[in-house]
Amino acid sequence: MSVSAAEIEQALRAALAPQALDVQDDSHLHAGHAGALEGRHFSVRIVSPGFKGLARVARHRLVYDALHSLMPRGIHALAIDARVPDEP
């Protein structure tokens, strides 16, 4: 069973209580790409106060931690834009 954008959104809302969240399934943009056979491609834009004081890598780790149970279900690629409120 393949993972959906809605499942990713639900997991991120539960773990990180974002003020803003947008999850896009970009898989159609990668049709024919070898990795497309291994899973889906997603883009995540998330704004959460929980990222305050954290470097970009630490923010991404929090996102990956929140999605750990979904990763084996077919997330091949994940583009992350993780910000704190009021960050441009």
Phi, psi and omega in degrees: 000127182278147179282149181247163176299324179296321178293320177297314179300315180299316181295319180290322177297318181293320186274326191239357178043059184289152172278332177215143181206131175223122178241124180242135173271110182260014186303324181298337179282349185243017178303133181090343177288139183305322181291343180297334178285339183269347180160186185265160179250131181228152170240135180234128170243118186226136177239118183216137175296341179294347179271354184304131178079001182259142174289165182305317181296319179294323177296316179297322177299320178297320178295312179298321177299319180293334183256009187306323182282342179270336184306313182291349181273006172122030171268108180273320182220143182219111176267125186240130170240101185247121184227163171265159177304146180071006175271130182293000000 
